[in-house]
Amino acid sequence: MTTEETIQLKCPTCGAGQSLADECRRCKCDLSLVAAVLRRREESRRETLTLLRAGRLNEALRAARRLWAIAPDADASRYLAVCHLLKGRYAAALAVYEAAQERFNAPPQDAPQ
């Protein structure tokens, strides 16, 4: 299974779920920009992992920052925090973790308390 087949996306026009493609399977909407961003995100994620495995922490941190700039989600936050931890930057790792907790684990704005 290729990376293209494992990345899933939802068409913003009709809501059809599908594997990564430049065109929606249902409504034929142009998804090339969405697909390009998702491909770049996956490239950055793989680059971060490769650099971490090689022990190239400064480069891995830069790659994790690029990943977070492309898609500031919980996954990218974890990679960024791990890079900071491995570099001994504990305060930065904690700050990334706390920001991610606040952003991704908070109840929705309109949820009853």
SETOR-166595 format. One record per atom (N, C-alpha, C, O): residue number from 0; residue in three letters; atom name; z, y, x. Coordinates in pm, 1 decimal, m for minus. Layout:
BEGIN
REC   k   r  a        z        y        x
REC NUM ALA CA        Z        Y        X
...
//
This chain:
BEGIN
REC   k   r  a        z        y        x
REC   0 MET  N      0.0   m118.0     84.5
REC   0 MET CA      0.0      0.0      0.0
REC   0 MET  C      0.0    124.4     89.1
REC   0 MET  O     84.3    138.1    177.8
REC   1 THR  N    m93.8    213.6     65.1
REC   1 THR CA   m103.8    334.7    145.6
REC   1 THR  C     m8.1    440.4     93.4
REC   1 THR  O     44.3    429.8    m17.5
REC   2 THR  N     13.8    542.7    175.3
REC   2 THR CA     99.2    654.3    135.6
REC   2 THR  C     45.8    720.4     10.1
REC   2 THR  O    123.3    759.1    m77.4
REC   3 GLU  N    m84.6    733.9      0.2
REC   3 GLU CA   m147.6    796.4   m116.4
REC   3 GLU  C   m109.6    722.2   m244.7
REC   3 GLU  O    m92.6    784.7   m349.4
REC   4 GLU  N    m96.3    589.9   m237.4
REC   4 GLU CA    m63.8    511.6   m355.8
REC   4 GLU  C     84.3    519.1   m391.3
REC   4 GLU  O    120.6    501.9   m507.6
REC   5 THR  N    169.3    544.1   m293.8
REC   5 THR CA    313.1    546.6   m321.3
REC   5 THR  C    360.9    682.2   m371.0
REC   5 THR  O    464.0    689.9   m437.7
REC   6 ILE  N    289.1    788.4   m340.3
REC   6 ILE CA    327.2    921.3   m388.0
REC   6 ILE  C    279.5    936.1   m531.6
REC   6 ILE  O    161.2    919.5   m561.2
REC   7 GLN  N    371.9    967.1   m619.1
REC   7 GLN CA    340.4    984.8   m759.7
REC   7 GLN  C    347.1   1132.5   m795.4
REC   7 GLN  O    426.0   1207.8   m738.5
REC   8 LEU  N    264.0   1172.7   m889.7
REC   8 LEU CA    270.7   1310.3   m937.4
REC   8 LEU  C    243.6   1312.2  m1086.7
REC   8 LEU  O    188.4   1218.0  m1143.6
REC   9 LYS  N    283.9   1421.6  m1147.8
REC   9 LYS CA    264.3   1440.7  m1291.3
REC   9 LYS  C    170.8   1559.0  m1308.6
REC   9 LYS  O    195.4   1666.6  m1254.1
REC  10 CYS  N     64.1   1539.8  m1383.8
REC  10 CYS CA    m32.2   1647.0  m1406.5
REC  10 CYS  C     38.1   1763.3  m1477.2
REC  10 CYS  O    100.6   1742.8  m1581.3
REC  11 PRO  N     29.1   1884.0  m1422.9
REC  11 PRO CA     94.3   1998.3  m1487.3
REC  11 PRO  C     25.0   2041.2  m1617.1
REC  11 PRO  O     82.7   2116.4  m1695.6
REC  12 THR  N    m96.3   1994.9  m1639.8
REC  12 THR CA   m170.0   2032.3  m1760.3
REC  12 THR  C   m142.0   1938.0  m1877.1
REC  12 THR  O   m106.8   1982.5  m1986.3
REC  13 CYS  N   m157.6   1807.9  m1853.8
REC  13 CYS CA   m143.6   1712.7  m1964.4
REC  13 CYS  C    m21.3   1622.7  m1953.2
REC  13 CYS  O     13.2   1552.8  m2048.5
REC  14 GLY  N     45.0   1623.7  m1836.5
REC  14 GLY CA    166.3   1544.7  m1818.4
REC  14 GLY  C    143.5   1399.6  m1780.0
REC  14 GLY  O    239.0   1322.2  m1774.1
REC  15 ALA  N     20.5   1361.2  m1754.2
REC  15 ALA CA     m8.2   1222.3  m1716.6
REC  15 ALA  C     51.5   1192.2  m1579.4
REC  15 ALA  O     33.5   1269.0  m1485.0
REC  16 GLY  N    122.2   1080.8  m1569.0
REC  16 GLY CA    172.6   1034.4  m1440.9
REC  16 GLY  C     65.5    954.1  m1370.5
REC  16 GLY  O     m7.3    878.0  m1434.2
REC  17 GLN  N     55.1    970.3  m1240.0
REC  17 GLN CA    m48.1    898.8  m1165.2
REC  17 GLN  C    m17.3    899.8  m1017.1
REC  17 GLN  O     70.3    972.5   m970.3
REC  18 SER  N    m90.8    817.8   m944.5
REC  18 SER CA    m83.8    820.1   m798.4
REC  18 SER  C   m150.1    948.5   m749.5
REC  18 SER  O   m225.2   1013.2   m822.5
REC  19 LEU  N   m121.2    983.0   m627.4
REC  19 LEU CA   m174.9   1104.4   m567.2
REC  19 LEU  C   m327.6   1103.7   m571.9
REC  19 LEU  O   m391.7   1010.4   m523.4
REC  20 ALA  N   m385.1   1208.4   m630.8
REC  20 ALA CA   m530.6   1222.5   m640.3
REC  20 ALA  C   m563.3   1370.2   m655.6
REC  20 ALA  O   m478.2   1449.8   m695.4
REC  21 ASP  N   m686.2   1405.9   m624.0
REC  21 ASP CA   m728.7   1545.4   m633.8
REC  21 ASP  C   m770.8   1584.7   m775.6
REC  21 ASP  O   m798.9   1701.4   m802.8
REC  22 GLU  N   m774.8   1485.3   m866.1
REC  22 GLU CA   m814.9   1512.9  m1003.3
REC  22 GLU  C   m731.8   1425.6  m1096.7
REC  22 GLU  O   m706.6   1308.6  m1068.1
REC  23 CYS  N   m689.9   1483.9  m1208.3
REC  23 CYS CA   m612.1   1408.8  m1307.2
REC  23 CYS  C   m697.0   1297.8  m1367.5
REC  23 CYS  O   m813.1   1319.0  m1402.6
REC  24 ARG  N   m639.0   1181.1  m1378.8
REC  24 ARG CA   m709.4   1065.6  m1435.0
REC  24 ARG  C   m738.5   1084.1  m1582.8
REC  24 ARG  O   m835.0   1027.8  m1634.4
REC  25 ARG  N   m655.1   1163.4  m1652.8
REC  25 ARG CA   m672.2   1179.3  m1797.5
REC  25 ARG  C   m755.6   1301.7  m1834.1
REC  25 ARG  O   m856.9   1289.2  m1903.0
REC  26 CYS  N   m713.8   1420.1  m1788.5
REC  26 CYS CA   m779.7   1543.6  m1834.2
REC  26 CYS  C   m877.6   1602.2  m1732.4
REC  26 CYS  O   m944.1   1702.0  m1759.9
REC  27 LYS  N   m886.0   1539.4  m1614.4
REC  27 LYS CA   m977.1   1582.1  m1507.3
REC  27 LYS  C   m942.0   1719.1  m1448.2
REC  27 LYS  O  m1026.3   1784.1  m1386.4
REC  28 CYS  N   m817.1   1762.3  m1467.6
REC  28 CYS CA   m768.7   1887.9  m1409.3
REC  28 CYS  C   m773.9   1878.9  m1256.5
REC  28 CYS  O   m747.4   1773.1  m1199.5
REC  29 ASP  N   m807.4   1988.2  m1191.4
REC  29 ASP CA   m811.0   1994.0  m1045.0
REC  29 ASP  C   m668.3   1995.4   m991.1
REC  29 ASP  O   m594.6   2091.6  m1012.4
REC  30 LEU  N   m629.7   1890.1   m922.0
REC  30 LEU CA   m496.3   1877.3   m864.3
REC  30 LEU  C   m499.7   1886.9   m712.1
REC  30 LEU  O   m403.8   1847.9   m645.6
REC  31 SER  N   m608.2   1938.0   m656.9
REC  31 SER CA   m625.3   1935.4   m511.7
REC  31 SER  C   m517.0   2015.4   m437.8
REC  31 SER  O   m472.4   1973.4   m331.0
REC  32 LEU  N   m474.5   2129.0   m492.5
REC  32 LEU CA   m369.2   2207.1   m424.9
REC  32 LEU  C   m235.7   2135.1   m429.9
REC  32 LEU  O   m163.4   2131.2   m330.4
REC  33 VAL  N   m202.3   2078.0   m545.0
REC  33 VAL CA    m78.2   2001.1   m559.4
REC  33 VAL  C    m81.5   1882.0   m464.4
REC  33 VAL  O     16.3   1854.6   m394.9
REC  34 ALA  N   m192.9   1812.1   m461.7
REC  34 ALA CA   m207.1   1695.2   m375.5
REC  34 ALA  C   m196.8   1733.5   m228.0
REC  34 ALA  O   m136.2   1660.6   m149.4
REC  35 ALA  N   m254.8   1846.0   m190.2
REC  35 ALA CA   m247.7   1890.8    m50.4
REC  35 ALA  C   m103.4   1919.8     m9.6
REC  35 ALA  O    m61.9   1884.7    100.9
REC  36 VAL  N    m27.9   1982.7    m97.0
REC  36 VAL CA    113.0   2011.8    m66.6
REC  36 VAL  C    192.3   1882.2    m54.5
REC  36 VAL  O    273.3   1867.6     37.1
REC  37 LEU  N    170.1   1788.8   m145.3
REC  37 LEU CA    242.0   1661.2   m139.3
REC  37 LEU  C    204.8   1581.3    m14.5
REC  37 LEU  O    290.1   1515.0     44.4
REC  38 ARG  N     78.6   1587.4     25.7
REC  38 ARG CA     37.5   1519.3    149.1
REC  38 ARG  C    105.1   1582.6    270.3
REC  38 ARG  O    152.9   1512.5    359.5
REC  39 ARG  N    108.6   1715.5    272.6
REC  39 ARG CA    171.4   1785.7    385.5
REC  39 ARG  C    320.8   1757.3    389.7
REC  39 ARG  O    378.4   1743.5    497.7
REC  40 ARG  N    383.8   1748.6    273.5
REC  40 ARG CA    526.0   1715.7    267.0
REC  40 ARG  C    550.7   1577.9    328.3
REC  40 ARG  O    643.1   1559.8    407.6
REC  41 GLU  N    467.3   1481.5    291.0
REC  41 GLU CA    482.7   1346.2    343.9
REC  41 GLU  C    457.6   1342.9    495.2
REC  41 GLU  O    527.6   1272.2    567.8
REC  42 GLU  N    359.7   1417.9    542.3
REC  42 GLU CA    334.8   1425.9    686.9
REC  42 GLU  C    456.7   1482.1    759.4
REC  42 GLU  O    496.7   1430.0    863.5
REC  43 SER  N    515.1   1586.9    705.6
REC  43 SER CA    632.6   1648.2    768.0
REC  43 SER  C    752.3   1553.9    765.4
REC  43 SER  O    829.3   1548.3    861.3
REC  44 ARG  N    768.2   1480.3    656.3
REC  44 ARG CA    878.5   1384.1    646.1
REC  44 ARG  C    863.6   1275.4    752.0
REC  44 ARG  O    959.4   1241.4    821.4
REC  45 ARG  N    742.9   1221.4    763.6
REC  45 ARG CA    718.5   1116.7    863.9
REC  45 ARG  C    735.1   1170.0   1006.1
REC  45 ARG  O    788.7   1101.2   1093.1
REC  46 GLU  N    689.0   1292.3   1028.9
REC  46 GLU CA    703.7   1353.7   1161.1
REC  46 GLU  C    851.6   1369.7   1196.6
REC  46 GLU  O    891.8   1342.3   1309.6
REC  47 THR  N    931.4   1413.5   1101.3
REC  47 THR CA   1074.9   1429.5   1125.1
REC  47 THR  C   1137.0   1296.2   1163.3
REC  47 THR  O   1213.1   1288.8   1259.8
REC  48 LEU  N   1105.8   1191.2   1089.3
REC  48 LEU CA   1161.2   1059.1   1119.6
REC  48 LEU  C   1116.8   1008.4   1256.1
REC  48 LEU  O   1197.3    953.9   1331.6
REC  49 THR  N    990.2   1025.9   1287.4
REC  49 THR CA    937.9    981.0   1417.0
REC  49 THR  C   1008.9   1051.7   1532.0
REC  49 THR  O   1046.8    988.9   1630.9
REC  50 LEU  N   1026.4   1182.7   1518.1
REC  50 LEU CA   1093.3   1259.5   1623.6
REC  50 LEU  C   1241.2   1223.3   1634.3
REC  50 LEU  O   1296.0   1219.5   1744.5
REC  51 LEU  N   1305.8   1197.0   1522.0
REC  51 LEU CA   1446.0   1153.1   1526.3
REC  51 LEU  C   1457.8   1019.5   1598.5
REC  51 LEU  O   1546.0   1001.2   1682.4
REC  52 ARG  N   1368.5    926.1   1565.7
REC  52 ARG CA   1371.1    794.6   1632.7
REC  52 ARG  C   1350.3    807.5   1783.2
REC  52 ARG  O   1406.9    731.1   1861.3
REC  53 ALA  N   1269.1    904.4   1822.9
REC  53 ALA CA   1239.2    924.6   1964.9
REC  53 ALA  C   1348.7   1005.9   2034.9
REC  53 ALA  O   1343.6   1024.5   2156.5
REC  54 GLY  N   1447.0   1053.9   1959.2
REC  54 GLY CA   1554.9   1132.5   2018.7
REC  54 GLY  C   1514.4   1274.4   2053.8
REC  54 GLY  O   1583.8   1340.8   2130.8
REC  55 ARG  N   1405.4   1321.5   1999.7
REC  55 ARG CA   1356.4   1457.1   2028.1
REC  55 ARG  C   1412.0   1551.2   1920.2
REC  55 ARG  O   1342.4   1591.8   1827.2
REC  56 LEU  N   1540.8   1583.7   1937.4
REC  56 LEU CA   1616.1   1650.5   1831.3
REC  56 LEU  C   1569.9   1792.6   1802.1
REC  56 LEU  O   1566.2   1833.4   1686.0
REC  57 ASN  N   1534.9   1867.9   1904.4
REC  57 ASN CA   1488.3   2005.3   1879.4
REC  57 ASN  C   1360.1   2005.1   1796.6
REC  57 ASN  O   1345.4   2083.0   1702.5
REC  58 GLU  N   1268.5   1917.1   1832.7
REC  58 GLU CA   1142.7   1907.7   1758.1
REC  58 GLU  C   1165.8   1851.3   1618.2
REC  58 GLU  O   1100.7   1893.2   1522.5
REC  59 ALA  N   1258.3   1756.6   1606.4
REC  59 ALA CA   1290.4   1699.6   1475.4
REC  59 ALA  C   1348.8   1806.8   1383.8
REC  59 ALA  O   1317.2   1811.0   1264.9
REC  60 LEU  N   1433.1   1892.5   1438.3
REC  60 LEU CA   1490.6   2001.1   1359.0
REC  60 LEU  C   1381.3   2095.7   1310.4
REC  60 LEU  O   1383.3   2138.8   1195.1
REC  61 ARG  N   1286.2   2128.2   1397.6
REC  61 ARG CA   1174.7   2214.1   1355.9
REC  61 ARG  C   1092.7   2146.7   1245.7
REC  61 ARG  O   1052.8   2211.5   1149.0
REC  62 ALA  N   1068.1   2017.9   1260.6
REC  62 ALA CA    992.1   1944.5   1159.0
REC  62 ALA  C   1069.0   1939.0   1027.2
REC  62 ALA  O   1009.5   1952.1    920.2
REC  63 ALA  N   1200.4   1919.7   1034.1
REC  63 ALA CA   1282.6   1917.0    912.4
REC  63 ALA  C   1282.5   2053.6    844.5
REC  63 ALA  O   1282.9   2062.2    721.7
REC  64 ARG  N   1281.9   2158.7    923.3
REC  64 ARG CA   1273.8   2293.7    864.5
REC  64 ARG  C   1138.6   2315.1    795.8
REC  64 ARG  O   1131.8   2377.5    690.0
REC  65 ARG  N   1031.4   2263.5    855.9
REC  65 ARG CA    899.3   2273.8    791.7
REC  65 ARG  C    898.2   2194.7    660.6
REC  65 ARG  O    845.3   2241.0    559.6
REC  66 LEU  N    957.2   2075.2    663.7
REC  66 LEU CA    966.7   1993.2    542.9
REC  66 LEU  C   1041.8   2069.1    434.2
REC  66 LEU  O    997.9   2071.9    319.2
REC  67 TRP  N   1153.0   2129.6    468.7
REC  67 TRP CA   1232.8   2203.0    370.7
REC  67 TRP  C   1157.0   2325.3    318.9
REC  67 TRP  O   1169.9   2361.5    202.0
REC  68 ALA  N   1077.7   2389.2    406.1
REC  68 ALA CA    999.2   2505.5    362.7
REC  68 ALA  C    891.2   2465.0    262.4
REC  68 ALA  O    858.6   2541.4    171.5
REC  69 ILE  N    836.3   2345.4    279.1
REC  69 ILE CA    733.3   2296.2    187.9
REC  69 ILE  C    795.1   2255.2     54.6
REC  69 ILE  O    744.1   2290.1    m51.9
REC  70 ALA  N    905.2   2181.1     61.5
REC  70 ALA CA    967.9   2128.2    m59.8
REC  70 ALA  C   1119.4   2129.0    m42.1
REC  70 ALA  O   1176.1   2030.8      5.9
REC  71 PRO  N   1185.3   2237.7    m79.8
REC  71 PRO CA   1330.7   2246.0    m61.1
REC  71 PRO  C   1406.5   2162.0   m163.7
REC  71 PRO  O   1473.4   2215.4   m252.3
REC  72 ASP  N   1395.0   2030.1   m150.3
REC  72 ASP CA   1459.7   1938.8   m243.3
REC  72 ASP  C   1575.8   1867.0   m175.3
REC  72 ASP  O   1605.1   1892.1    m58.4
REC  73 ALA  N   1641.7   1777.6   m249.0
REC  73 ALA CA   1757.9   1706.5   m195.5
REC  73 ALA  C   1719.7   1621.7    m73.6
REC  73 ALA  O   1795.9   1614.0     22.8
REC  74 ASP  N   1603.8   1559.0    m77.8
REC  74 ASP CA   1558.0   1475.1     32.2
REC  74 ASP  C   1540.8   1557.2    160.5
REC  74 ASP  O   1588.4   1517.8    267.0
REC  75 ALA  N   1472.6   1671.0    149.4
REC  75 ALA CA   1452.0   1757.5    266.2
REC  75 ALA  C   1584.5   1811.1    317.8
REC  75 ALA  O   1602.5   1826.7    438.5
REC  76 SER  N   1676.9   1839.4    227.3
REC  76 SER CA   1808.9   1887.9    268.4
REC  76 SER  C   1882.5   1782.5    350.8
REC  76 SER  O   1949.2   1815.5    448.8
REC  77 ARG  N   1870.4   1656.1    311.4
REC  77 ARG CA   1934.3   1547.7    388.1
REC  77 ARG  C   1877.1   1539.0    529.7
REC  77 ARG  O   1952.1   1525.7    626.5
REC  78 TYR  N   1745.1   1546.5    541.6
REC  78 TYR CA   1683.7   1540.9    674.9
REC  78 TYR  C   1731.6   1658.1    761.3
REC  78 TYR  O   1762.1   1641.2    879.3
REC  79 LEU  N   1737.6   1774.2    701.9
REC  79 LEU CA   1782.1   1892.8    774.5
REC  79 LEU  C   1927.8   1878.3    817.6
REC  79 LEU  O   1962.0   1910.7    931.3
REC  80 ALA  N   2013.0   1830.3    728.7
REC  80 ALA CA   2154.3   1811.1    762.5
REC  80 ALA  C   2171.1   1707.4    873.2
REC  80 ALA  O   2251.9   1726.5    964.1
REC  81 VAL  N   2096.0   1598.6    866.3
REC  81 VAL CA   2104.9   1494.8    970.4
REC  81 VAL  C   2064.4   1551.2   1106.3
REC  81 VAL  O   2129.3   1523.1   1207.1
REC  82 CYS  N   1958.7   1629.6   1109.4
REC  82 CYS CA   1915.6   1690.0   1236.3
REC  82 CYS  C   2025.8   1778.9   1293.8
REC  82 CYS  O   2055.0   1773.3   1413.2
REC  83 HIS  N   2086.1   1860.0   1208.6
REC  83 HIS CA   2196.2   1945.3   1254.9
REC  83 HIS  C   2312.5   1860.6   1305.4
REC  83 HIS  O   2370.2   1891.2   1409.7
REC  84 LEU  N   2347.2   1755.9   1233.8
REC  84 LEU CA   2457.1   1668.2   1276.7
REC  84 LEU  C   2429.9   1606.9   1413.8
REC  84 LEU  O   2516.4   1608.4   1501.4
REC  85 LEU  N   2309.6   1553.3   1431.9
REC  85 LEU CA   2276.7   1488.5   1558.6
REC  85 LEU  C   2272.4   1586.7   1675.5
REC  85 LEU  O   2292.6   1548.1   1790.6
REC  86 LYS  N   2246.0   1713.1   1645.4
REC  86 LYS CA   2248.1   1815.3   1750.1
REC  86 LYS  C   2389.1   1869.9   1773.5
REC  86 LYS  O   2409.1   1954.4   1860.7
REC  87 GLY  N   2487.0   1821.9   1696.0
REC  87 GLY CA   2624.4   1868.2   1711.9
REC  87 GLY  C   2651.1   2001.5   1643.3
REC  87 GLY  O   2751.7   2066.9   1670.9
REC  88 ARG  N   2562.3   2041.2   1555.1
REC  88 ARG CA   2577.1   2167.9   1482.0
REC  88 ARG  C   2641.7   2137.6   1347.1
REC  88 ARG  O   2577.0   2139.8   1242.4
REC  89 TYR  N   2772.7   2108.8   1353.7
REC  89 TYR CA   2844.0   2060.1   1236.6
REC  89 TYR  C   2856.1   2164.5   1125.8
REC  89 TYR  O   2845.2   2131.1   1007.8
REC  90 ALA  N   2878.3   2288.7   1162.3
REC  90 ALA CA   2889.9   2393.9   1060.7
REC  90 ALA  C   2757.3   2411.3    986.0
REC  90 ALA  O   2756.0   2430.1    864.4
REC  91 ALA  N   2646.2   2405.0   1059.5
REC  91 ALA CA   2514.8   2418.1    995.6
REC  91 ALA  C   2488.4   2298.2    905.1
REC  91 ALA  O   2435.4   2314.3    795.1
REC  92 ALA  N   2524.5   2178.8    949.9
REC  92 ALA CA   2505.9   2058.3    868.5
REC  92 ALA  C   2587.9   2067.8    740.2
REC  92 ALA  O   2539.4   2034.1    632.2
REC  93 LEU  N   2710.7   2113.3    752.5
REC  93 LEU CA   2796.9   2128.5    635.7
REC  93 LEU  C   2741.2   2233.5    539.6
REC  93 LEU  O   2746.0   2215.3    418.0
REC  94 ALA  N   2689.3   2341.9    593.3
REC  94 ALA CA   2631.4   2447.0    508.7
REC  94 ALA  C   2510.9   2394.1    430.7
REC  94 ALA  O   2496.1   2423.3    312.0
REC  95 VAL  N   2424.9   2316.6    496.9
REC  95 VAL CA   2309.0   2258.1    429.2
REC  95 VAL  C   2356.5   2161.8    320.7
REC  95 VAL  O   2304.8   2162.5    209.0
REC  96 TYR  N   2455.3   2079.0    354.6
REC  96 TYR CA   2508.7   1981.7    258.6
REC  96 TYR  C   2567.9   2052.2    136.8
REC  96 TYR  O   2539.6   2014.3     23.1
REC  97 GLU  N   2649.7   2154.2    160.3
REC  97 GLU CA   2713.1   2224.7     49.4
REC  97 GLU  C   2610.5   2296.3    m38.5
REC  97 GLU  O   2622.7   2296.9   m161.0
REC  98 ALA  N   2510.4   2355.9     23.8
REC  98 ALA CA   2405.7   2422.7    m53.6
REC  98 ALA  C   2329.6   2321.0   m137.8
REC  98 ALA  O   2295.4   2348.8   m252.8
REC  99 ALA  N   2303.1   2204.0    m81.6
REC  99 ALA CA   2231.9   2099.6   m156.0
REC  99 ALA  C   2318.1   2048.3   m270.9
REC  99 ALA  O   2267.8   2025.9   m381.0
REC 100 GLN  N   2447.6   2029.5   m246.0
REC 100 GLN CA   2537.8   1984.6   m352.5
REC 100 GLN  C   2538.1   2083.8   m467.4
REC 100 GLN  O   2531.3   2045.5   m584.1
REC 101 GLU  N   2545.9   2210.0   m433.5
REC 101 GLU CA   2549.1   2315.7   m533.8
REC 101 GLU  C   2418.2   2320.0   m612.6
REC 101 GLU  O   2417.2   2335.3   m734.8
REC 102 ARG  N   2309.4   2306.1   m540.0
REC 102 ARG CA   2177.1   2319.6   m602.0
REC 102 ARG  C   2134.6   2196.9   m682.1
REC 102 ARG  O   2077.7   2210.2   m790.4
REC 103 PHE  N   2162.0   2077.7   m629.6
REC 103 PHE CA   2106.6   1956.8   m689.1
REC 103 PHE  C   2206.0   1875.6   m771.1
REC 103 PHE  O   2164.9   1787.4   m846.5
REC 104 ASN  N   2334.6   1902.7   m758.5
REC 104 ASN CA   2433.6   1827.0   m834.2
REC 104 ASN  C   2505.0   1911.4   m938.6
REC 104 ASN  O   2595.6   1863.3  m1006.5
REC 105 ALA  N   2464.9   2035.6   m951.4
REC 105 ALA CA   2526.4   2122.6  m1050.4
REC 105 ALA  C   2473.6   2087.8  m1188.5
REC 105 ALA  O   2357.6   2049.1  m1202.6
REC 106 PRO  N   2558.7   2101.2  m1292.0
REC 106 PRO CA   2508.1   2077.4  m1427.1
REC 106 PRO  C   2404.7   2182.4  m1464.2
REC 106 PRO  O   2409.3   2293.7  m1411.9
REC 107 PRO  N   2312.1   2150.2  m1552.4
REC 107 PRO CA   2212.8   2248.4  m1595.1
REC 107 PRO  C   2279.8   2373.5  m1649.8
REC 107 PRO  O   2391.2   2367.4  m1702.0
REC 108 GLN  N   2211.9   2486.5  m1637.7
REC 108 GLN CA   2267.7   2615.0  m1678.4
REC 108 GLN  C   2313.6   2615.5  m1822.9
REC 108 GLN  O   2415.3   2676.9  m1855.1
REC 109 ASP  N   2239.9   2547.5  m1911.3
REC 109 ASP CA   2272.9   2552.5  m2052.5
REC 109 ASP  C   2357.0   2433.7  m2099.1
REC 109 ASP  O   2376.5   2415.1  m2219.2
REC 110 ALA  N   2406.9   2353.2  m2005.3
REC 110 ALA CA   2487.8   2237.4  m2042.7
REC 110 ALA  C   2627.0   2283.4  m2085.6
REC 110 ALA  O   2682.4   2376.9  m2027.8
REC 111 PRO  N   2682.9   2217.9  m2186.4
REC 111 PRO CA   2819.0   2255.5  m2228.1
REC 111 PRO  C   2918.2   2216.1  m2119.2
REC 111 PRO  O   2902.4   2114.2  m2052.1
REC 112 GLN  N   3017.6   2296.8  m2104.0
REC 112 GLN CA   3117.9   2275.2  m1999.3
REC 112 GLN  C   3232.5   2190.7  m2049.6
REC 112 GLN  O   3326.1   2162.5  m1974.7
//
